[in-house]
Amino acid sequence: MNKILPQWMRSAGRLSHRKTLISVACGMALAMGADAAVQPITTQGNQVLFGGQPGSVSGNSLFWDIWGFEKYYNGSTVGWLASDWNSKLVRAAVAVEEGGSDNVLSNPALHKARVKAVVDAAVANNMYVIIDWHTHHVGGNITSAAISFFTEMAQTYKDTPNVIFEIFNEPWSDVYWDSQIKPYALQVIPAIRNTGAKNLIVVGTRSWSQEVGEAAANRITGYDNIAYTLHFYAGSHGQWLRDKAQGALNSGIPLFVTEWGSVNADGNGGVNSSETWAWVDFMKKNNISNANWAVSDKAEGASALTPNTGASGWTNNQLTASGSLAKDIISHWPQAGGGVTPPTPTCSEVALPNTIQAEAYCDMSGVQTETTSDTGGGSNVGYIDTGDWMKYDVNIPTAGTYTVSYRVAAAAAGGVIQLENAGGNPVYGTVSVPGTGGWQTWTTVSHTVQLAAGKQSLGIAAKIGGFNLNWIKVESSGSSSSGSSSSSSNTTPIATVQAESFSQMSGVQTEGTSDTGGGLNVGYIDAGDWMSYAGTPISIPETGTYTVEYRIASAAGGGSLSFEEAGGVPSYTTVTLPNTGGWQTWTTVKSTITLTAGTHKFGIKANNGGWNINWFSITKGVK
């Protein structure tokens, strides 16, 4: 996207560190770089192959090499990404038209030098590197300049398998595939291939590299090792774009996500954790390599670094919300051509009530174990993606109501645990996982469920991944399944939702909070603003009375909120909010509502503004 607008810092998202996939071998003779430190890239069908094997790599895109952000075009930045982020890919975004006199059209020698500094550093760090012609147009001197530029780059790096040529970043919506983009590509690609370079070439697609179906319908022929660009920003692009991408893959063309973000398409907005998670799952499933936008300290949500960070001496404390999320994704991305041996289960039947160690599963899909720093030591289960699960054999003495607690850690909020009979039917309930501030920063979340008596297998499924799990505790709540439902108070919330973990919002911003637990709160709330938590569904175990608590601060008073289903219907209650004495002077207010059993997607609307909110929680009964 054309990210040149300033933007405030936005909320932290959630994404877990990830498991390593086992690559599928694919026999194919390779023409270059047999002794290279990285595997040569080729394409076959809809797959990009690394050393002849399907797989993918993940890394970072640098910001445009203008406006002062060229300070990142050096070996120090690239080395930091390689060592601190475990990045396997870096992208150099060459400014073609923007920047006034400071662009490649006006000063090609300067920009070539910047690009070569990044390429040489990437090669030294055994990384892949994309040389990106960062423009939105074709024709005239742009096309002739591209031919000259890529001819020189291909002559220089034709024997360097690390190098990828991205010949068109993001054609605008009025730059058409059939009449402009493909004809342009068929001028630039021969110039590259005529040098003898067999490097991967990536071609942009119409409408900011989203109309991949048009390229699939009229693909480039006559040249090998061609992939097509797909860009997404999770705050703006959802399932509809993944459907387009899947259609293109089904048509047989390989895709390469040379740019993605967890915020909105213009670089603004907060982290959309649920959509980012869905995109990561999609890319891993389809072996799609990717680069996160952007290594920059520009004041916008898409930047990885906080403003005025500088070009060296980075620390995790200088990462933005989207930067922290991106680092987690990239640093745990499966290695192309790599694999791991899953841990061997150590299973025995557990008589309940009891505590079950998470790593003592009888079967699992997708997870790994690791050493924990939680109290008691030992191991925890991590690398939990959406759809992963663990099975535990248990013996329940009597049917009744049980409180199930989970010891969890998550770098950011958004995970959802589903307790079920192993296999998925029935589902007993779900509980949301809050951001705890780190993968080894532990807290306990609980919910109340009905369980049948006897020997059975319980399943812990990641409805939404992005958390670690150390243990599960099952305790009797003292009521029988044959008795009537109770509305008595339970001091343990069914769910606590961090306010900044909204999946969608209108009008609000996030900021650092001084409230207990730290992190972020939502502020700048005006009348009519709203937050939707549809991406964090909450399971209500039974129809009855529930207490909703809201952690708020206000310097003026007079605010009010409506607690409702996302979208506004039904609206459960309206709560008047007091003056607490300051924007970071916190208190908790309550409301009592009636909820039906089942999964709910809640929302909060500001009827009157002038308040901040840190979190809300839901507890069974009157509290």
Backbone torsions as a table, in degrees:
resi	resn	phi	psi	omega
1	MET	NA	166.6	-178.5
2	ASN	-87.7	81.5	-169.6
3	LYS	-91.8	88.3	-179.8
4	ILE	-131.0	15.4	-179.2
5	LEU	-104.9	139.2	177.2
6	PRO	-66.7	153.1	-176.5
7	GLN	-151.9	138.2	175.7
8	TRP	-69.8	162.7	175.6
9	MET	-67.8	143.3	-178.2
10	ARG	-120.0	-174.1	-167.7
11	SER	-75.8	156.1	178.1
12	ALA	-74.8	138.3	175.4
13	GLY	-101.4	-173.3	-176.2
14	ARG	-128.0	131.6	166.3
15	LEU	-162.6	135.6	-172.1
16	SER	-82.2	163.8	167.3
17	HIS	-74.4	153.7	-157.9
18	ARG	-119.1	154.6	176.9
19	LYS	-75.6	158.9	176.7
20	THR	-94.1	131.0	-179.6
21	LEU	-84.1	152.4	176.6
22	ILE	-93.9	117.8	-175.6
23	SER	-74.5	153.7	177.7
24	VAL	-99.5	122.8	-177.7
25	ALA	-66.4	143.0	178.6
26	CYS	-138.6	112.6	-177.5
27	GLY	-72.8	121.2	-179.7
28	MET	-160.3	128.8	179.5
29	ALA	-69.6	137.2	-178.9
30	LEU	-113.7	143.6	-171.0
31	ALA	-94.7	-15.7	-174.1
32	MET	-141.4	156.4	168.1
33	GLY	67.1	40.5	-177.1
34	ALA	-62.4	-31.0	-178.2
35	ASP	-105.1	15.2	-176.2
36	ALA	-71.3	156.6	179.0
37	ALA	-72.1	-21.5	172.7
38	VAL	-117.7	156.9	-179.6
39	GLN	-77.7	138.9	175.3
40	PRO	-61.1	148.2	179.8
41	ILE	-101.1	133.8	172.4
42	THR	-136.6	173.2	176.0
43	THR	-125.3	150.4	175.0
44	GLN	-150.4	116.5	-175.5
45	GLY	60.9	-128.0	180.0
46	ASN	-97.8	18.5	-177.9
47	GLN	-113.4	139.9	166.2
48	VAL	-94.2	124.0	-174.1
49	LEU	-105.0	142.4	176.0
50	PHE	-116.1	112.4	-175.1
51	GLY	60.6	31.6	178.7
52	GLY	84.2	2.5	-178.5
53	GLN	-115.8	139.3	173.0
54	PRO	-61.1	144.3	179.0
55	GLY	172.9	-172.4	179.8
56	SER	-154.6	159.8	174.7
57	VAL	-127.8	157.9	-179.5
58	SER	-133.3	146.1	-179.0
59	GLY	-167.5	-150.4	-169.7
60	ASN	-124.5	146.4	167.6
61	SER	-102.5	129.6	169.4
62	LEU	-70.1	155.6	174.0
63	PHE	-70.2	168.9	175.6
64	TRP	-45.9	145.3	-177.5
65	ASP	-86.0	46.0	-179.7
66	ILE	-144.4	-178.4	175.6
67	TRP	59.8	25.4	-180.0
68	GLY	91.6	-11.7	-178.1
69	PHE	-83.5	-1.0	171.7
70	GLU	-66.0	-10.5	177.4
71	LYS	-61.6	-17.1	179.2
72	TYR	-91.4	-3.0	-177.0
73	TYR	-88.0	70.8	-177.2
74	ASN	-156.6	170.1	-177.7
75	GLY	-66.4	-28.2	179.6
76	SER	-64.1	-46.2	178.7
77	THR	-63.1	-49.3	-176.7
78	VAL	-63.0	-41.9	178.2
79	GLY	-63.3	-37.7	176.9
80	TRP	-63.7	-43.2	178.4
81	LEU	-63.4	-40.0	-179.4
82	ALA	-67.6	-43.1	-173.1
83	SER	-87.7	-39.3	-173.6
84	ASP	-90.7	-32.6	-178.7
85	TRP	-100.9	-10.9	-171.5
86	ASN	58.5	32.2	-179.4
87	SER	-70.7	136.1	178.9
88	LYS	-108.6	3.6	-175.3
89	LEU	-150.7	137.2	172.8
90	VAL	-135.2	146.1	-176.3
91	ARG	-122.7	128.3	177.3
92	ALA	-101.4	113.7	-174.4
93	ALA	-95.5	98.2	-175.3
94	VAL	-79.9	120.1	178.2
95	ALA	-70.7	119.1	-176.2
96	VAL	-92.6	-50.3	-177.0
97	GLU	-112.2	-38.0	-176.6
98	GLU	-67.5	165.5	174.9
99	GLY	94.4	8.3	179.4
100	GLY	62.7	-120.6	-179.9
101	SER	-80.8	-9.2	-179.5
102	ASP	-100.2	72.4	173.0
103	ASN	-147.6	173.0	-172.5
104	VAL	-70.7	-25.4	176.6
105	LEU	-68.7	-36.8	-177.0
106	SER	-87.5	-32.3	-175.1
107	ASN	-142.4	70.6	-174.3
108	PRO	-61.0	-37.6	-176.4
109	ALA	-62.0	-41.8	-178.9
110	LEU	-63.3	-44.8	-176.5
111	HIS	-73.8	-33.2	174.3
112	LYS	-63.3	-38.2	179.3
113	ALA	-65.3	-40.7	178.0
114	ARG	-62.4	-44.7	180.0
115	VAL	-62.7	-46.0	-177.2
116	LYS	-63.6	-32.5	176.8
117	ALA	-62.6	-40.3	178.6
118	VAL	-70.3	-44.6	-179.2
119	VAL	-60.5	-48.2	-177.4
120	ASP	-63.4	-36.9	177.5
121	ALA	-68.5	-39.1	178.1
122	ALA	-63.3	-43.6	178.8
123	VAL	-61.6	-41.9	179.7
124	ALA	-63.7	-27.3	-179.3
125	ASN	-100.8	14.2	178.3
126	ASN	56.7	42.7	178.2
127	MET	-112.8	155.8	166.8
128	TYR	-81.7	154.1	-177.2
129	VAL	-142.5	132.2	178.5
130	ILE	-100.6	125.3	170.0
131	ILE	-93.7	108.7	-168.6
132	ASP	-106.1	118.1	173.3
133	TRP	-81.0	91.8	-164.6
134	HIS	-88.3	85.3	-179.4
135	THR	-146.3	173.5	-178.1
136	HIS	-120.0	-0.4	-173.3
137	HIS	-131.0	166.3	172.2
138	VAL	-134.1	176.5	176.0
139	GLY	97.7	158.3	175.0
140	GLY	58.2	-136.0	-175.9
141	ASN	-72.8	-15.9	176.9
142	ILE	-66.1	-45.7	-179.6
143	THR	-65.0	-46.5	-179.3
144	SER	-65.3	-36.5	177.7
145	ALA	-66.7	-39.0	178.6
146	ALA	-63.3	-42.7	179.1
147	ILE	-60.5	-45.3	180.0
148	SER	-65.1	-45.0	-177.3
149	PHE	-62.2	-51.4	-175.7
150	PHE	-73.5	-25.8	173.2
151	THR	-61.9	-46.1	179.3
152	GLU	-65.3	-43.6	-179.5
153	MET	-64.1	-39.2	179.8
154	ALA	-68.2	-40.4	176.8
155	GLN	-61.7	-36.6	-177.8
156	THR	-74.6	-38.9	-169.6
157	TYR	-119.1	20.9	-177.1
158	LYS	-66.2	-21.6	178.6
159	ASP	-104.5	16.8	-178.5
160	THR	-115.9	100.1	-174.1
161	PRO	-69.1	-11.5	176.6
162	ASN	-63.8	-26.1	-165.3
163	VAL	-89.5	133.2	176.9
164	ILE	-120.2	135.0	-179.9
165	PHE	-102.9	113.8	174.6
166	GLU	-102.3	102.9	-166.4
167	ILE	-86.6	-7.3	179.0
168	PHE	-158.9	115.1	-174.1
169	ASN	-69.9	-72.0	-173.6
170	GLU	-141.6	89.9	172.3
171	PRO	-59.9	135.4	177.7
172	TRP	-68.5	173.2	-174.9
173	SER	-66.7	-21.9	179.7
174	ASP	-97.7	12.4	173.7
175	VAL	-106.9	108.4	-164.7
176	TYR	-92.8	145.6	-177.4
177	TRP	-61.8	-55.2	-172.5
178	ASP	-65.7	-40.3	-171.5
179	SER	-97.5	-17.2	-175.5
180	GLN	-130.2	-53.1	-172.0
181	ILE	-68.7	-51.2	-178.9
182	LYS	-64.1	-44.1	176.1
183	PRO	-59.8	-37.9	175.6
184	TYR	-61.6	-47.7	-179.6
185	ALA	-59.6	-36.7	-178.6
186	LEU	-76.5	0.0	167.7
187	GLN	-100.0	-37.8	-176.2
188	VAL	-79.4	-41.2	-177.4
189	ILE	-59.2	-47.3	178.2
190	PRO	-60.2	-34.1	178.7
191	ALA	-63.4	-37.7	177.7
192	ILE	-70.5	-48.3	-175.8
193	ARG	-67.6	-28.5	180.0
194	ASN	-67.3	-16.7	175.8
195	THR	-81.4	-9.2	-174.4
196	GLY	94.5	0.5	-178.4
197	ALA	-73.6	128.2	177.2
198	LYS	-106.0	9.6	-177.0
199	ASN	-57.4	153.7	174.9
200	LEU	-59.8	135.9	174.5
201	ILE	-116.9	131.3	179.7
202	VAL	-114.4	129.6	-174.7
203	VAL	-112.6	128.1	178.1
204	GLY	-66.5	158.0	179.9
205	THR	-122.5	162.3	-172.2
206	ARG	-62.1	156.9	175.5
207	SER	61.3	61.3	178.3
208	TRP	58.5	38.9	176.6
209	SER	60.1	49.6	175.6
210	GLN	-119.6	-25.2	-175.8
211	GLU	-86.4	62.3	-177.8
212	VAL	-69.7	-22.5	177.9
213	GLY	-64.8	-33.0	178.1
214	GLU	-66.0	-39.3	176.7
215	ALA	-67.2	-37.5	179.2
216	ALA	-64.9	-34.3	-178.3
217	ALA	-76.1	-20.2	-178.4
218	ASN	-144.9	63.7	-171.5
219	ARG	-73.3	164.3	178.0
220	ILE	-78.5	127.3	-180.0
221	THR	-119.6	162.8	177.6
222	GLY	92.4	-5.7	-179.3
223	TYR	-136.4	140.1	178.5
224	ASP	-89.2	163.5	170.2
225	ASN	63.8	51.1	178.5
226	ILE	-116.9	131.8	171.9
227	ALA	-124.4	170.4	-173.8
228	TYR	-124.6	143.2	-172.0
229	THR	-82.7	135.1	169.3
230	LEU	-126.9	127.2	175.2
231	HIS	-117.7	143.8	174.3
232	PHE	-145.1	152.5	171.0
233	TYR	-130.1	118.5	-166.1
234	ALA	-62.2	-26.6	177.9
235	GLY	-71.9	-17.2	-176.6
236	SER	-119.7	-25.0	-170.9
237	HIS	-119.5	121.3	-176.4
238	GLY	-120.4	-141.7	-173.8
239	GLN	-60.4	-33.2	-179.1
240	TRP	-58.4	-37.0	179.1
241	LEU	-79.1	-34.2	174.8
242	ARG	-63.7	-34.7	176.6
243	ASP	-64.0	-41.0	176.0
244	LYS	-62.1	-43.6	-179.4
245	ALA	-63.8	-42.6	179.6
246	GLN	-63.6	-37.9	177.0
247	GLY	-62.3	-40.2	177.8
248	ALA	-66.0	-42.6	176.7
249	LEU	-61.5	-42.3	179.0
250	ASN	-62.5	-27.4	177.5
251	SER	-78.8	-11.1	172.2
252	GLY	104.6	13.0	178.1
253	ILE	-103.2	144.1	177.0
254	PRO	-82.2	142.4	179.5
255	LEU	-113.3	152.2	177.0
256	PHE	-139.2	118.6	178.8
257	VAL	-86.1	91.3	-177.4
258	THR	-79.4	-7.2	179.5
259	GLU	-157.7	129.2	173.9
260	TRP	-150.0	157.5	176.7
261	GLY	-144.2	159.9	179.4
262	SER	-94.8	0.6	-177.7
263	VAL	-111.2	-159.3	-179.3
264	ASN	-77.1	166.0	-173.0
265	ALA	-65.4	-23.6	178.8
266	ASP	-91.4	8.3	-179.0
267	GLY	89.2	-5.8	-178.8
268	ASN	-94.6	177.8	173.6
269	GLY	87.7	169.9	179.6
270	GLY	-86.7	170.6	177.5
271	VAL	-67.7	126.2	174.1
272	ASN	-98.5	94.4	-170.5
273	SER	-70.3	-40.1	-175.4
274	SER	-66.6	-41.5	179.0
275	GLU	-71.9	-36.8	175.6
276	THR	-59.4	-44.2	178.8
277	TRP	-59.1	-45.1	180.0
278	ALA	-62.5	-38.6	178.8
279	TRP	-67.6	-40.9	178.7
280	VAL	-61.9	-44.4	177.1
281	ASP	-58.6	-43.3	-179.1
282	PHE	-62.6	-44.9	-178.6
283	MET	-66.0	-41.0	179.4
284	LYS	-66.0	-43.6	-179.6
285	LYS	-58.6	-36.6	-174.6
286	ASN	-104.7	11.8	178.6
287	ASN	54.0	51.0	-178.4
288	ILE	-103.5	118.5	177.8
289	SER	-73.7	159.0	-170.7
290	ASN	-159.2	156.8	176.9
291	ALA	-134.3	129.5	-178.1
292	ASN	-85.1	135.4	174.9
293	TRP	-94.6	123.2	5.1
294	ALA	-155.6	152.9	171.3
295	VAL	-76.0	103.4	-173.0
296	SER	-167.2	154.3	170.7
297	ASP	-111.9	25.3	174.8
298	LYS	-65.0	146.8	-176.9
299	ALA	-80.0	72.2	173.6
300	GLU	-150.1	158.2	-172.9
301	GLY	-61.1	-28.7	-177.0
302	ALA	-76.3	-13.9	-178.1
303	SER	-69.5	141.8	178.7
304	ALA	-78.9	-23.5	-174.3
305	LEU	-117.6	147.1	177.6
306	THR	-68.8	154.6	-177.3
307	PRO	-55.7	143.9	177.2
308	ASN	64.1	28.6	177.3
309	THR	-68.1	-36.0	-176.0
310	GLY	93.2	-173.1	-173.0
311	ALA	-111.1	12.7	176.5
312	SER	-160.1	166.6	177.2
313	GLY	73.1	31.6	-177.0
314	TRP	-69.6	151.9	171.6
315	THR	-138.3	166.2	177.9
316	ASN	-60.4	-28.0	179.7
317	ASN	-69.5	-12.9	179.3
318	GLN	-100.5	10.4	175.5
319	LEU	-88.1	142.5	172.6
320	THR	-77.0	178.0	176.7
321	ALA	-59.8	-46.4	179.9
322	SER	-70.6	-31.0	176.6
323	GLY	-66.4	-41.8	177.8
324	SER	-62.6	-43.5	178.9
325	LEU	-63.4	-45.7	-178.9
326	ALA	-63.5	-39.7	179.0
327	LYS	-61.5	-40.0	179.6
328	ASP	-64.8	-43.2	178.8
329	ILE	-61.7	-50.3	-174.1
330	ILE	-67.7	-43.6	-173.1
331	SER	-69.0	-19.9	179.5
332	HIS	-114.3	17.4	179.1
333	TRP	-67.8	140.4	178.7
334	PRO	-61.6	139.3	179.8
335	GLN	-74.0	133.3	176.3
336	ALA	-60.3	123.1	179.9
337	GLY	82.5	0.2	-177.9
338	GLY	-95.9	-175.1	178.6
339	GLY	-178.6	164.0	177.9
340	VAL	-133.8	159.8	173.5
341	THR	-94.6	120.0	-178.9
342	PRO	-60.3	149.1	179.1
343	PRO	-64.3	148.1	-180.0
344	THR	-78.0	125.9	-179.7
345	PRO	-63.9	143.7	172.0
346	THR	-122.6	98.2	-166.2
347	CYS	-118.9	137.8	167.5
348	SER	-147.6	152.0	-179.1
349	GLU	-65.6	137.4	-178.0
350	VAL	-111.5	125.6	175.0
351	ALA	-82.6	125.5	-178.8
352	LEU	-97.7	154.7	0.3
353	PRO	-68.5	146.2	-176.7
354	ASN	-175.9	174.1	173.5
355	THR	-107.4	130.3	-180.0
356	ILE	-107.6	124.1	174.3
357	GLN	-70.7	130.5	-173.2
358	ALA	-58.5	-34.6	-176.7
359	GLU	-77.5	-5.3	-178.4
360	ALA	-91.3	36.3	179.4
361	TYR	-69.1	156.2	175.1
362	CYS	-90.5	-22.0	175.7
363	ASP	-161.1	161.5	-179.5
364	MET	-159.4	167.6	171.6
365	SER	-138.1	116.8	166.7
366	GLY	92.3	-13.3	-172.9
367	VAL	-94.4	168.4	172.1
368	GLN	-133.4	163.4	174.6
369	THR	-108.6	159.9	179.8
370	GLU	-154.5	162.9	178.2
371	THR	-69.1	136.0	-179.3
372	THR	-106.5	150.6	173.1
373	SER	-100.7	5.9	178.6
374	ASP	-67.1	161.2	178.4
375	THR	-53.9	130.8	-179.2
376	GLY	99.4	-17.0	177.2
377	GLY	65.5	-153.0	-178.6
378	GLY	82.5	-143.4	-176.1
379	SER	-121.5	156.0	167.8
380	ASN	-124.0	165.4	173.6
381	VAL	-91.8	132.7	179.2
382	GLY	-138.6	-166.5	-179.2
383	TYR	55.9	42.3	-173.3
384	ILE	-91.9	115.6	177.2
385	ASP	-102.0	164.0	172.4
386	THR	-55.3	131.2	179.7
387	GLY	92.0	-13.2	175.8
388	ASP	-68.5	157.7	-179.4
389	TRP	-155.5	160.5	173.3
390	MET	-133.0	145.0	179.8
391	LYS	-116.2	138.3	-179.8
392	TYR	-131.9	129.5	177.1
393	ASP	-86.7	126.4	-175.6
394	VAL	-134.5	164.8	173.5
395	ASN	-128.7	114.7	-176.4
396	ILE	-100.5	123.8	-171.3
397	PRO	-68.7	-42.5	-178.1
398	THR	-142.0	149.8	175.1
399	ALA	-69.3	142.5	178.7
400	GLY	167.1	-164.8	-178.6
401	THR	-93.8	129.0	-178.5
402	TYR	-127.3	143.8	171.3
403	THR	-95.7	123.6	179.5
404	VAL	-111.3	122.7	-178.8
405	SER	-113.4	146.2	-177.2
406	TYR	-127.2	130.4	176.5
407	ARG	-92.1	110.4	-168.9
408	VAL	-127.2	157.5	171.5
409	ALA	-142.2	141.5	-178.8
410	ALA	-154.9	137.3	178.9
411	ALA	-68.1	-24.2	178.6
412	ALA	-155.1	160.5	-176.0
413	ALA	-73.6	165.9	172.7
414	GLY	128.4	-17.6	179.6
415	GLY	-69.6	151.3	177.2
416	VAL	-136.0	123.8	176.6
417	ILE	-95.4	135.2	175.4
418	GLN	-116.6	123.1	174.9
419	LEU	-94.4	129.2	-173.6
420	GLU	-149.7	165.5	164.3
421	ASN	-69.5	132.9	-175.8
422	ALA	-51.4	127.3	-173.2
423	GLY	109.4	-17.9	171.1
424	GLY	104.2	-1.6	-177.9
425	ASN	-143.0	120.0	1.1
426	PRO	-83.8	167.1	170.8
427	VAL	-94.9	126.0	-177.5
428	TYR	-86.7	-28.9	-179.6
429	GLY	164.8	168.5	176.7
430	THR	-128.5	157.5	176.5
431	VAL	-143.5	138.8	-178.7
432	SER	-84.3	146.2	179.8
433	VAL	-104.2	120.8	179.4
434	PRO	-79.3	163.3	168.9
435	GLY	-72.2	125.3	-179.4
436	THR	-101.2	-7.7	178.8
437	GLY	99.6	-2.2	178.6
438	GLY	174.5	161.4	-176.9
439	TRP	-72.5	-14.0	175.7
440	GLN	-124.3	26.2	173.4
441	THR	-107.2	111.4	-162.4
442	TRP	-105.6	144.8	172.7
443	THR	-145.6	171.6	-178.0
444	THR	-120.9	131.1	174.6
445	VAL	-120.5	152.3	-173.4
446	SER	-142.3	160.4	166.8
447	HIS	-152.0	167.0	-177.6
448	THR	-109.6	133.0	-175.6
449	VAL	-137.5	162.3	172.6
450	GLN	-99.4	127.4	179.5
451	LEU	-125.4	144.3	177.4
452	ALA	-83.3	160.2	179.4
453	ALA	-80.9	155.8	171.7
454	GLY	109.8	176.4	177.9
455	LYS	-73.8	133.7	-176.9
456	GLN	-162.7	172.8	178.4
457	SER	-115.3	120.4	175.1
458	LEU	-92.1	142.3	176.0
459	GLY	-113.5	136.0	170.8
460	ILE	-108.0	109.0	-177.4
461	ALA	-111.1	142.8	175.2
462	ALA	-87.7	95.7	175.4
463	LYS	-64.4	-39.2	167.2
464	ILE	-135.1	126.3	-175.8
465	GLY	-79.9	-169.7	177.5
466	GLY	105.5	35.3	179.4
467	PHE	-152.2	162.6	169.7
468	ASN	-106.2	155.0	-179.3
469	LEU	-134.1	125.6	-178.4
470	ASN	-99.9	-43.8	177.9
471	TRP	-156.5	165.8	176.1
472	ILE	-126.4	128.6	178.9
473	LYS	-115.0	127.9	178.4
474	VAL	-114.4	121.4	-178.2
475	GLU	-127.8	143.5	176.8
476	SER	-70.3	135.8	176.1
477	SER	-93.4	-0.2	171.9
478	GLY	83.2	17.1	176.9
479	SER	-129.6	152.4	-176.5
480	SER	-96.4	150.3	178.2
481	SER	-66.1	-18.8	179.6
482	SER	-87.0	-9.4	179.6
483	GLY	-85.2	175.4	180.0
484	SER	-78.2	157.3	179.1
485	SER	-68.9	150.9	-174.8
486	SER	-117.1	145.6	174.3
487	SER	-111.1	21.1	178.9
488	SER	-67.5	155.7	-174.7
489	SER	-70.5	142.1	172.7
490	ASN	-126.6	123.3	-173.7
491	THR	-74.2	-12.9	-179.9
492	THR	-93.6	119.6	179.3
493	PRO	-62.3	144.3	170.4
494	ILE	-64.4	-38.3	179.9
495	ALA	-155.4	143.3	169.3
496	THR	-121.6	124.3	-174.7
497	VAL	-113.5	122.8	174.8
498	GLN	-69.0	130.7	-173.0
499	ALA	-59.0	-33.8	-176.8
500	GLU	-77.3	-2.0	-177.8
501	SER	-89.2	21.9	178.3
502	PHE	-57.9	149.1	174.6
503	SER	-89.5	-27.6	174.0
504	GLN	-145.0	158.1	178.2
505	MET	-157.7	168.7	172.3
506	SER	-139.5	117.4	168.0
507	GLY	91.2	-14.2	-173.8
508	VAL	-93.5	168.3	172.5
509	GLN	-132.7	166.0	173.8
510	THR	-113.4	159.9	-179.3
511	GLU	-155.8	160.1	175.7
512	GLY	-64.1	139.6	-178.5
513	THR	-110.4	150.2	173.6
514	SER	-99.8	5.4	179.1
515	ASP	-67.3	161.4	177.7
516	THR	-52.6	130.8	-179.3
517	GLY	97.7	-15.8	177.7
518	GLY	64.6	-153.7	-179.4
519	GLY	84.5	-140.2	-175.2
520	LEU	-121.5	154.9	165.9
521	ASN	-125.4	165.9	174.1
522	VAL	-93.7	132.6	-180.0
523	GLY	-139.7	-166.0	-179.6
524	TYR	55.1	42.3	-173.6
525	ILE	-91.5	120.4	177.3
526	ASP	-111.1	164.3	176.7
527	ALA	-56.1	130.9	-179.8
528	GLY	94.8	-15.6	176.2
529	ASP	-67.2	157.3	180.0
530	TRP	-154.5	160.1	174.0
531	MET	-131.6	132.5	176.5
532	SER	-107.3	134.0	177.2
533	TYR	-113.8	34.5	179.1
534	ALA	-61.5	-27.2	178.8
535	GLY	-77.3	-5.4	177.9
536	THR	-125.7	71.3	-177.7
537	PRO	-64.3	146.2	-178.4
538	ILE	-120.5	130.8	179.4
539	SER	-90.4	121.1	175.4
540	ILE	-94.7	118.7	-168.7
541	PRO	-69.2	-31.6	-178.3
542	GLU	-155.7	154.3	177.9
543	THR	-66.8	133.6	-179.7
544	GLY	166.2	-163.0	-176.9
545	THR	-91.9	136.7	-179.1
546	TYR	-134.8	148.8	175.2
547	THR	-102.4	127.6	174.8
548	VAL	-108.2	125.3	177.7
549	GLU	-110.7	142.2	-177.4
550	TYR	-126.0	127.5	178.9
551	ARG	-94.6	109.2	-170.5
552	ILE	-130.5	162.1	173.9
553	ALA	-143.3	144.3	-179.3
554	SER	-154.2	134.1	177.6
555	ALA	-89.0	-11.6	-173.0
556	ALA	-125.4	-29.6	-174.2
557	GLY	78.2	177.7	179.0
558	GLY	88.8	-3.6	179.6
559	GLY	-78.7	159.2	172.8
560	SER	-151.8	153.1	179.2
561	LEU	-133.2	155.2	170.5
562	SER	-109.9	130.8	173.9
563	PHE	-98.7	124.3	-167.5
564	GLU	-150.2	170.7	166.0
565	GLU	-70.9	143.6	178.4
566	ALA	-53.1	127.9	-175.0
567	GLY	105.2	-17.8	171.5
568	GLY	105.1	-11.5	-176.9
569	VAL	-129.1	123.6	-5.6
570	PRO	-81.4	162.6	170.0
571	SER	-99.6	122.8	-171.5
572	TYR	-85.3	-35.5	-175.5
573	THR	-165.4	159.3	171.4
574	THR	-118.9	132.0	-174.9
575	VAL	-121.6	127.9	175.0
576	THR	-85.5	135.9	-172.7
577	LEU	-109.6	133.6	-175.3
578	PRO	-83.6	168.8	168.9
579	ASN	-80.0	118.5	-178.5
580	THR	-96.0	-7.7	178.8
581	GLY	101.9	-1.4	178.8
582	GLY	172.4	161.2	-177.3
583	TRP	-71.2	-16.6	176.7
584	GLN	-123.5	25.6	173.3
585	THR	-105.5	110.1	-163.0
586	TRP	-104.3	143.8	172.3
587	THR	-143.3	167.6	-179.2
588	THR	-116.5	127.0	175.2
589	VAL	-114.5	156.2	-172.7
590	LYS	-127.7	156.0	167.4
591	SER	-142.7	151.8	178.4
592	THR	-112.8	129.2	-176.2
593	ILE	-136.4	165.4	174.3
594	THR	-106.2	129.0	179.8
595	LEU	-124.6	147.9	175.1
596	THR	-89.5	153.0	177.4
597	ALA	-63.3	146.2	177.6
598	GLY	126.3	-174.5	-177.9
599	THR	-86.7	130.9	-179.8
600	HIS	-121.6	147.3	174.8
601	LYS	-121.5	105.2	-169.0
602	PHE	-92.1	163.3	175.4
603	GLY	-144.9	157.8	176.1
604	ILE	-125.8	128.6	178.6
605	LYS	-118.1	138.9	177.2
606	ALA	-88.0	109.3	172.6
607	ASN	-74.4	-42.2	171.1
608	ASN	-131.5	137.5	-175.7
609	GLY	-88.2	-162.9	178.4
610	GLY	91.8	37.1	-179.8
611	TRP	-154.8	159.3	173.4
612	ASN	-111.4	154.8	175.1
613	ILE	-135.2	134.7	-178.3
614	ASN	-100.3	-43.0	179.2
615	TRP	-161.9	165.9	166.4
616	PHE	-135.4	153.8	-178.4
617	SER	-135.9	157.7	179.8
618	ILE	-126.7	127.0	-178.5
619	THR	-126.9	139.2	178.1
620	LYS	-67.2	132.9	175.5
621	GLY	88.1	-172.4	-180.0
622	VAL	-94.1	123.1	-174.3
623	LYS	-109.0	NA	NA
